[in-house]
């Protein structure tokens, strides 16, 4: 199955980012494909390389970057939501790219399912 993922919440204020990441890992382990992960609203905060969690805490941004690298997953950040939160190309973590809502629409059309994490 080809899955599209939508993440609407930030990495440390809500469990949606953790749940989405773990869902992607499990789906890939079962042989499914991830068409794209689209980060929207506060979910764009998952993409900034400026995040520095304490050493004893999980690094959600680094997890997403590694997922993109290891499995060639397309990580797309909504341009309007990103700019509102000070996220630009020059402070994106590896594996992320900024684009518009058309990428979300395309994912909804091309994927077999679009799974939403967060409000």
Phi and psi in radians as a Rosetta constraint file:
Dihedral C 1 N 2 CA 2 C 2 CIRCULARHARMONIC -1.739 0.35
Dihedral N 2 CA 2 C 2 N 3 CIRCULARHARMONIC 2.088 0.35
Dihedral C 2 N 3 CA 3 C 3 CIRCULARHARMONIC -1.984 0.35
Dihedral N 3 CA 3 C 3 N 4 CIRCULARHARMONIC 2.423 0.35
Dihedral C 3 N 4 CA 4 C 4 CIRCULARHARMONIC -1.837 0.35
Dihedral N 4 CA 4 C 4 N 5 CIRCULARHARMONIC 2.458 0.35
Dihedral C 4 N 5 CA 5 C 5 CIRCULARHARMONIC -2.155 0.35
Dihedral N 5 CA 5 C 5 N 6 CIRCULARHARMONIC 2.354 0.35
Dihedral C 5 N 6 CA 6 C 6 CIRCULARHARMONIC -2.094 0.35
Dihedral N 6 CA 6 C 6 N 7 CIRCULARHARMONIC 2.150 0.35
Dihedral C 6 N 7 CA 7 C 7 CIRCULARHARMONIC -1.991 0.35
Dihedral N 7 CA 7 C 7 N 8 CIRCULARHARMONIC 2.055 0.35
Dihedral C 7 N 8 CA 8 C 8 CIRCULARHARMONIC -1.857 0.35
Dihedral N 8 CA 8 C 8 N 9 CIRCULARHARMONIC -0.036 0.35
Dihedral C 8 N 9 CA 9 C 9 CIRCULARHARMONIC -2.161 0.35
Dihedral N 9 CA 9 C 9 N 10 CIRCULARHARMONIC 2.677 0.35
Dihedral C 9 N 10 CA 10 C 10 CIRCULARHARMONIC -1.245 0.35
Dihedral N 10 CA 10 C 10 N 11 CIRCULARHARMONIC 2.980 0.35
Dihedral C 10 N 11 CA 11 C 11 CIRCULARHARMONIC -1.304 0.35
Dihedral N 11 CA 11 C 11 N 12 CIRCULARHARMONIC -0.443 0.35
Dihedral C 11 N 12 CA 12 C 12 CIRCULARHARMONIC -2.161 0.35
Dihedral N 12 CA 12 C 12 N 13 CIRCULARHARMONIC -0.056 0.35
Dihedral C 12 N 13 CA 13 C 13 CIRCULARHARMONIC -1.807 0.35
Dihedral N 13 CA 13 C 13 N 14 CIRCULARHARMONIC -0.016 0.35
Dihedral C 13 N 14 CA 14 C 14 CIRCULARHARMONIC -2.747 0.35
Dihedral N 14 CA 14 C 14 N 15 CIRCULARHARMONIC 2.659 0.35
Dihedral C 14 N 15 CA 15 C 15 CIRCULARHARMONIC -1.425 0.35
Dihedral N 15 CA 15 C 15 N 16 CIRCULARHARMONIC -0.061 0.35
Dihedral C 15 N 16 CA 16 C 16 CIRCULARHARMONIC -1.019 0.35
Dihedral N 16 CA 16 C 16 N 17 CIRCULARHARMONIC -0.720 0.35
Dihedral C 16 N 17 CA 17 C 17 CIRCULARHARMONIC -1.152 0.35
Dihedral N 17 CA 17 C 17 N 18 CIRCULARHARMONIC -0.762 0.35
Dihedral C 17 N 18 CA 18 C 18 CIRCULARHARMONIC -1.080 0.35
Dihedral N 18 CA 18 C 18 N 19 CIRCULARHARMONIC -0.792 0.35
Dihedral C 18 N 19 CA 19 C 19 CIRCULARHARMONIC -1.100 0.35
Dihedral N 19 CA 19 C 19 N 20 CIRCULARHARMONIC -0.727 0.35
Dihedral C 19 N 20 CA 20 C 20 CIRCULARHARMONIC -1.117 0.35
Dihedral N 20 CA 20 C 20 N 21 CIRCULARHARMONIC -0.769 0.35
Dihedral C 20 N 21 CA 21 C 21 CIRCULARHARMONIC -1.071 0.35
Dihedral N 21 CA 21 C 21 N 22 CIRCULARHARMONIC -0.842 0.35
Dihedral C 21 N 22 CA 22 C 22 CIRCULARHARMONIC -1.127 0.35
Dihedral N 22 CA 22 C 22 N 23 CIRCULARHARMONIC -0.640 0.35
Dihedral C 22 N 23 CA 23 C 23 CIRCULARHARMONIC -1.079 0.35
Dihedral N 23 CA 23 C 23 N 24 CIRCULARHARMONIC -0.802 0.35
Dihedral C 23 N 24 CA 24 C 24 CIRCULARHARMONIC -1.056 0.35
Dihedral N 24 CA 24 C 24 N 25 CIRCULARHARMONIC -0.799 0.35
Dihedral C 24 N 25 CA 25 C 25 CIRCULARHARMONIC -1.028 0.35
Dihedral N 25 CA 25 C 25 N 26 CIRCULARHARMONIC -0.805 0.35
Dihedral C 25 N 26 CA 26 C 26 CIRCULARHARMONIC -1.142 0.35
Dihedral N 26 CA 26 C 26 N 27 CIRCULARHARMONIC -0.727 0.35
Dihedral C 26 N 27 CA 27 C 27 CIRCULARHARMONIC -1.116 0.35
Dihedral N 27 CA 27 C 27 N 28 CIRCULARHARMONIC -0.775 0.35
Dihedral C 27 N 28 CA 28 C 28 CIRCULARHARMONIC -1.116 0.35
Dihedral N 28 CA 28 C 28 N 29 CIRCULARHARMONIC -0.678 0.35
Dihedral C 28 N 29 CA 29 C 29 CIRCULARHARMONIC -1.116 0.35
Dihedral N 29 CA 29 C 29 N 30 CIRCULARHARMONIC -0.497 0.35
Dihedral C 29 N 30 CA 30 C 30 CIRCULARHARMONIC -1.548 0.35
Dihedral N 30 CA 30 C 30 N 31 CIRCULARHARMONIC 0.055 0.35
Dihedral C 30 N 31 CA 31 C 31 CIRCULARHARMONIC 1.639 0.35
Dihedral N 31 CA 31 C 31 N 32 CIRCULARHARMONIC 0.091 0.35
Dihedral C 31 N 32 CA 32 C 32 CIRCULARHARMONIC -1.394 0.35
Dihedral N 32 CA 32 C 32 N 33 CIRCULARHARMONIC 2.871 0.35
Dihedral C 32 N 33 CA 33 C 33 CIRCULARHARMONIC -1.905 0.35
Dihedral N 33 CA 33 C 33 N 34 CIRCULARHARMONIC 2.559 0.35
Dihedral C 33 N 34 CA 34 C 34 CIRCULARHARMONIC -1.860 0.35
Dihedral N 34 CA 34 C 34 N 35 CIRCULARHARMONIC 1.915 0.35
Dihedral C 34 N 35 CA 35 C 35 CIRCULARHARMONIC -1.132 0.35
Dihedral N 35 CA 35 C 35 N 36 CIRCULARHARMONIC -0.805 0.35
Dihedral C 35 N 36 CA 36 C 36 CIRCULARHARMONIC -2.943 0.35
Dihedral N 36 CA 36 C 36 N 37 CIRCULARHARMONIC 2.591 0.35
Dihedral C 36 N 37 CA 37 C 37 CIRCULARHARMONIC -1.947 0.35
Dihedral N 37 CA 37 C 37 N 38 CIRCULARHARMONIC 2.101 0.35
Dihedral C 37 N 38 CA 38 C 38 CIRCULARHARMONIC -1.894 0.35
Dihedral N 38 CA 38 C 38 N 39 CIRCULARHARMONIC 2.216 0.35
Dihedral C 38 N 39 CA 39 C 39 CIRCULARHARMONIC -1.825 0.35
Dihedral N 39 CA 39 C 39 N 40 CIRCULARHARMONIC 2.163 0.35
Dihedral C 39 N 40 CA 40 C 40 CIRCULARHARMONIC -2.345 0.35
Dihedral N 40 CA 40 C 40 N 41 CIRCULARHARMONIC 2.852 0.35
Dihedral C 40 N 41 CA 41 C 41 CIRCULARHARMONIC 0.880 0.35
Dihedral N 41 CA 41 C 41 N 42 CIRCULARHARMONIC -2.353 0.35
Dihedral C 41 N 42 CA 42 C 42 CIRCULARHARMONIC -1.207 0.35
Dihedral N 42 CA 42 C 42 N 43 CIRCULARHARMONIC -0.191 0.35
Dihedral C 42 N 43 CA 43 C 43 CIRCULARHARMONIC -1.058 0.35
Dihedral N 43 CA 43 C 43 N 44 CIRCULARHARMONIC -0.394 0.35
Dihedral C 43 N 44 CA 44 C 44 CIRCULARHARMONIC -1.097 0.35
Dihedral N 44 CA 44 C 44 N 45 CIRCULARHARMONIC -0.367 0.35
Dihedral C 44 N 45 CA 45 C 45 CIRCULARHARMONIC -1.166 0.35
Dihedral N 45 CA 45 C 45 N 46 CIRCULARHARMONIC -0.200 0.35
Dihedral C 45 N 46 CA 46 C 46 CIRCULARHARMONIC -1.252 0.35
Dihedral N 46 CA 46 C 46 N 47 CIRCULARHARMONIC -0.172 0.35
Dihedral C 46 N 47 CA 47 C 47 CIRCULARHARMONIC -1.824 0.35
Dihedral N 47 CA 47 C 47 N 48 CIRCULARHARMONIC -0.102 0.35
Dihedral C 47 N 48 CA 48 C 48 CIRCULARHARMONIC -1.497 0.35
Dihedral N 48 CA 48 C 48 N 49 CIRCULARHARMONIC 2.306 0.35
Dihedral C 48 N 49 CA 49 C 49 CIRCULARHARMONIC -1.331 0.35
Dihedral N 49 CA 49 C 49 N 50 CIRCULARHARMONIC -0.078 0.35
Dihedral C 49 N 50 CA 50 C 50 CIRCULARHARMONIC -1.424 0.35
Dihedral N 50 CA 50 C 50 N 51 CIRCULARHARMONIC -0.126 0.35
Dihedral C 50 N 51 CA 51 C 51 CIRCULARHARMONIC -1.202 0.35
Dihedral N 51 CA 51 C 51 N 52 CIRCULARHARMONIC 2.261 0.35
Dihedral C 51 N 52 CA 52 C 52 CIRCULARHARMONIC -2.341 0.35
Dihedral N 52 CA 52 C 52 N 53 CIRCULARHARMONIC 1.462 0.35
Dihedral C 52 N 53 CA 53 C 53 CIRCULARHARMONIC -1.231 0.35
Dihedral N 53 CA 53 C 53 N 54 CIRCULARHARMONIC 2.760 0.35
Dihedral C 53 N 54 CA 54 C 54 CIRCULARHARMONIC -1.010 0.35
Dihedral N 54 CA 54 C 54 N 55 CIRCULARHARMONIC 2.704 0.35
Dihedral C 54 N 55 CA 55 C 55 CIRCULARHARMONIC -1.046 0.35
Dihedral N 55 CA 55 C 55 N 56 CIRCULARHARMONIC -0.512 0.35
Dihedral C 55 N 56 CA 56 C 56 CIRCULARHARMONIC -1.564 0.35
Dihedral N 56 CA 56 C 56 N 57 CIRCULARHARMONIC 0.128 0.35
Dihedral C 56 N 57 CA 57 C 57 CIRCULARHARMONIC -1.947 0.35
Dihedral N 57 CA 57 C 57 N 58 CIRCULARHARMONIC 2.782 0.35
Dihedral C 57 N 58 CA 58 C 58 CIRCULARHARMONIC -1.252 0.35
Dihedral N 58 CA 58 C 58 N 59 CIRCULARHARMONIC 2.568 0.35
Dihedral C 58 N 59 CA 59 C 59 CIRCULARHARMONIC -1.855 0.35
Dihedral N 59 CA 59 C 59 N 60 CIRCULARHARMONIC 1.619 0.35
Dihedral C 59 N 60 CA 60 C 60 CIRCULARHARMONIC -1.130 0.35
Dihedral N 60 CA 60 C 60 N 61 CIRCULARHARMONIC -0.680 0.35
Dihedral C 60 N 61 CA 61 C 61 CIRCULARHARMONIC -1.072 0.35
Dihedral N 61 CA 61 C 61 N 62 CIRCULARHARMONIC -0.791 0.35
Dihedral C 61 N 62 CA 62 C 62 CIRCULARHARMONIC -1.111 0.35
Dihedral N 62 CA 62 C 62 N 63 CIRCULARHARMONIC -0.619 0.35
Dihedral C 62 N 63 CA 63 C 63 CIRCULARHARMONIC -1.076 0.35
Dihedral N 63 CA 63 C 63 N 64 CIRCULARHARMONIC -0.801 0.35
Dihedral C 63 N 64 CA 64 C 64 CIRCULARHARMONIC -1.082 0.35
Dihedral N 64 CA 64 C 64 N 65 CIRCULARHARMONIC -0.756 0.35
Dihedral C 64 N 65 CA 65 C 65 CIRCULARHARMONIC -1.047 0.35
Dihedral N 65 CA 65 C 65 N 66 CIRCULARHARMONIC -0.756 0.35
Dihedral C 65 N 66 CA 66 C 66 CIRCULARHARMONIC -1.156 0.35
Dihedral N 66 CA 66 C 66 N 67 CIRCULARHARMONIC -0.685 0.35
Dihedral C 66 N 67 CA 67 C 67 CIRCULARHARMONIC -1.052 0.35
Dihedral N 67 CA 67 C 67 N 68 CIRCULARHARMONIC -0.764 0.35
Dihedral C 67 N 68 CA 68 C 68 CIRCULARHARMONIC -1.097 0.35
Dihedral N 68 CA 68 C 68 N 69 CIRCULARHARMONIC -0.752 0.35
Dihedral C 68 N 69 CA 69 C 69 CIRCULARHARMONIC -1.184 0.35
Dihedral N 69 CA 69 C 69 N 70 CIRCULARHARMONIC -0.810 0.35
Dihedral C 69 N 70 CA 70 C 70 CIRCULARHARMONIC -1.272 0.35
Dihedral N 70 CA 70 C 70 N 71 CIRCULARHARMONIC -0.542 0.35
Dihedral C 70 N 71 CA 71 C 71 CIRCULARHARMONIC -2.156 0.35
Dihedral N 71 CA 71 C 71 N 72 CIRCULARHARMONIC 0.160 0.35
Dihedral C 71 N 72 CA 72 C 72 CIRCULARHARMONIC 0.944 0.35
Dihedral N 72 CA 72 C 72 N 73 CIRCULARHARMONIC 0.790 0.35
Dihedral C 72 N 73 CA 73 C 73 CIRCULARHARMONIC -1.527 0.35
Dihedral N 73 CA 73 C 73 N 74 CIRCULARHARMONIC 2.327 0.35
Dihedral C 73 N 74 CA 74 C 74 CIRCULARHARMONIC -1.420 0.35
Dihedral N 74 CA 74 C 74 N 75 CIRCULARHARMONIC 1.959 0.35
Dihedral C 74 N 75 CA 75 C 75 CIRCULARHARMONIC -1.817 0.35
Dihedral N 75 CA 75 C 75 N 76 CIRCULARHARMONIC 1.921 0.35
Dihedral C 75 N 76 CA 76 C 76 CIRCULARHARMONIC -2.008 0.35
Dihedral N 76 CA 76 C 76 N 77 CIRCULARHARMONIC 2.324 0.35
Dihedral C 76 N 77 CA 77 C 77 CIRCULARHARMONIC -1.928 0.35
Dihedral N 77 CA 77 C 77 N 78 CIRCULARHARMONIC 2.258 0.35
Dihedral C 77 N 78 CA 78 C 78 CIRCULARHARMONIC -1.096 0.35
Dihedral N 78 CA 78 C 78 N 79 CIRCULARHARMONIC 2.183 0.35
Dihedral C 78 N 79 CA 79 C 79 CIRCULARHARMONIC -1.098 0.35
Dihedral N 79 CA 79 C 79 N 80 CIRCULARHARMONIC -0.785 0.35
Dihedral C 79 N 80 CA 80 C 80 CIRCULARHARMONIC -1.147 0.35
Dihedral N 80 CA 80 C 80 N 81 CIRCULARHARMONIC -0.792 0.35
Dihedral C 80 N 81 CA 81 C 81 CIRCULARHARMONIC -1.153 0.35
Dihedral N 81 CA 81 C 81 N 82 CIRCULARHARMONIC -0.643 0.35
Dihedral C 81 N 82 CA 82 C 82 CIRCULARHARMONIC -1.164 0.35
Dihedral N 82 CA 82 C 82 N 83 CIRCULARHARMONIC -0.837 0.35
Dihedral C 82 N 83 CA 83 C 83 CIRCULARHARMONIC -1.092 0.35
Dihedral N 83 CA 83 C 83 N 84 CIRCULARHARMONIC -0.629 0.35
Dihedral C 83 N 84 CA 84 C 84 CIRCULARHARMONIC -1.060 0.35
Dihedral N 84 CA 84 C 84 N 85 CIRCULARHARMONIC -0.459 0.35
Dihedral C 84 N 85 CA 85 C 85 CIRCULARHARMONIC -1.875 0.35
Dihedral N 85 CA 85 C 85 N 86 CIRCULARHARMONIC 0.228 0.35
Dihedral C 85 N 86 CA 86 C 86 CIRCULARHARMONIC 1.338 0.35
Dihedral N 86 CA 86 C 86 N 87 CIRCULARHARMONIC 0.331 0.35
Dihedral C 86 N 87 CA 87 C 87 CIRCULARHARMONIC -1.733 0.35
Dihedral N 87 CA 87 C 87 N 88 CIRCULARHARMONIC 2.163 0.35
Dihedral C 87 N 88 CA 88 C 88 CIRCULARHARMONIC -2.309 0.35
Dihedral N 88 CA 88 C 88 N 89 CIRCULARHARMONIC 3.055 0.35
Dihedral C 88 N 89 CA 89 C 89 CIRCULARHARMONIC -0.957 0.35
Dihedral N 89 CA 89 C 89 N 90 CIRCULARHARMONIC -0.605 0.35
Dihedral C 89 N 90 CA 90 C 90 CIRCULARHARMONIC -1.352 0.35
Dihedral N 90 CA 90 C 90 N 91 CIRCULARHARMONIC -0.169 0.35
Dihedral C 90 N 91 CA 91 C 91 CIRCULARHARMONIC -2.166 0.35
Dihedral N 91 CA 91 C 91 N 92 CIRCULARHARMONIC 0.378 0.35
Dihedral C 91 N 92 CA 92 C 92 CIRCULARHARMONIC -1.359 0.35
Dihedral N 92 CA 92 C 92 N 93 CIRCULARHARMONIC 2.489 0.35
Dihedral C 92 N 93 CA 93 C 93 CIRCULARHARMONIC -1.255 0.35
Dihedral N 93 CA 93 C 93 N 94 CIRCULARHARMONIC 2.753 0.35
Dihedral C 93 N 94 CA 94 C 94 CIRCULARHARMONIC -0.997 0.35
Dihedral N 94 CA 94 C 94 N 95 CIRCULARHARMONIC 2.454 0.35
Dihedral C 94 N 95 CA 95 C 95 CIRCULARHARMONIC 1.649 0.35
Dihedral N 95 CA 95 C 95 N 96 CIRCULARHARMONIC -0.258 0.35
Dihedral C 95 N 96 CA 96 C 96 CIRCULARHARMONIC -1.689 0.35
Dihedral N 96 CA 96 C 96 N 97 CIRCULARHARMONIC 2.676 0.35
Dihedral C 96 N 97 CA 97 C 97 CIRCULARHARMONIC -2.494 0.35
Dihedral N 97 CA 97 C 97 N 98 CIRCULARHARMONIC 2.652 0.35
Dihedral C 97 N 98 CA 98 C 98 CIRCULARHARMONIC -1.697 0.35
Dihedral N 98 CA 98 C 98 N 99 CIRCULARHARMONIC 2.373 0.35
Dihedral C 98 N 99 CA 99 C 99 CIRCULARHARMONIC -2.744 0.35
Dihedral N 99 CA 99 C 99 N 100 CIRCULARHARMONIC -3.064 0.35
Dihedral C 99 N 100 CA 100 C 100 CIRCULARHARMONIC -1.705 0.35
Dihedral N 100 CA 100 C 100 N 101 CIRCULARHARMONIC -3.138 0.35
Dihedral C 100 N 101 CA 101 C 101 CIRCULARHARMONIC -1.130 0.35
Dihedral N 101 CA 101 C 101 N 102 CIRCULARHARMONIC -0.311 0.35
Dihedral C 101 N 102 CA 102 C 102 CIRCULARHARMONIC -1.020 0.35
Dihedral N 102 CA 102 C 102 N 103 CIRCULARHARMONIC -0.528 0.35
Dihedral C 102 N 103 CA 103 C 103 CIRCULARHARMONIC -1.172 0.35
Dihedral N 103 CA 103 C 103 N 104 CIRCULARHARMONIC -0.605 0.35
Dihedral C 103 N 104 CA 104 C 104 CIRCULARHARMONIC -1.206 0.35
Dihedral N 104 CA 104 C 104 N 105 CIRCULARHARMONIC -0.778 0.35
Dihedral C 104 N 105 CA 105 C 105 CIRCULARHARMONIC -1.057 0.35
Dihedral N 105 CA 105 C 105 N 106 CIRCULARHARMONIC -0.800 0.35
Dihedral C 105 N 106 CA 106 C 106 CIRCULARHARMONIC -1.046 0.35
Dihedral N 106 CA 106 C 106 N 107 CIRCULARHARMONIC -0.706 0.35
Dihedral C 106 N 107 CA 107 C 107 CIRCULARHARMONIC -1.104 0.35
Dihedral N 107 CA 107 C 107 N 108 CIRCULARHARMONIC -0.726 0.35
Dihedral C 107 N 108 CA 108 C 108 CIRCULARHARMONIC -1.099 0.35
Dihedral N 108 CA 108 C 108 N 109 CIRCULARHARMONIC -0.558 0.35
Dihedral C 108 N 109 CA 109 C 109 CIRCULARHARMONIC -1.382 0.35
Dihedral N 109 CA 109 C 109 N 110 CIRCULARHARMONIC -0.781 0.35
Dihedral C 109 N 110 CA 110 C 110 CIRCULARHARMONIC -1.453 0.35
Dihedral N 110 CA 110 C 110 N 111 CIRCULARHARMONIC -0.469 0.35
Dihedral C 110 N 111 CA 111 C 111 CIRCULARHARMONIC -1.419 0.35
Dihedral N 111 CA 111 C 111 N 112 CIRCULARHARMONIC 2.694 0.35
Dihedral C 111 N 112 CA 112 C 112 CIRCULARHARMONIC -1.242 0.35
Dihedral N 112 CA 112 C 112 N 113 CIRCULARHARMONIC -0.583 0.35
Dihedral C 112 N 113 CA 113 C 113 CIRCULARHARMONIC -2.483 0.35
Dihedral N 113 CA 113 C 113 N 114 CIRCULARHARMONIC 2.525 0.35
Dihedral C 113 N 114 CA 114 C 114 CIRCULARHARMONIC -1.972 0.35
Dihedral N 114 CA 114 C 114 N 115 CIRCULARHARMONIC 2.005 0.35
Dihedral C 114 N 115 CA 115 C 115 CIRCULARHARMONIC -1.811 0.35
Dihedral N 115 CA 115 C 115 N 116 CIRCULARHARMONIC 2.219 0.35
Dihedral C 115 N 116 CA 116 C 116 CIRCULARHARMONIC -1.875 0.35
Dihedral N 116 CA 116 C 116 N 117 CIRCULARHARMONIC 2.321 0.35
Dihedral C 116 N 117 CA 117 C 117 CIRCULARHARMONIC -2.087 0.35
Dihedral N 117 CA 117 C 117 N 118 CIRCULARHARMONIC 2.072 0.35
Dihedral C 117 N 118 CA 118 C 118 CIRCULARHARMONIC 1.690 0.35
Dihedral N 118 CA 118 C 118 N 119 CIRCULARHARMONIC 2.888 0.35
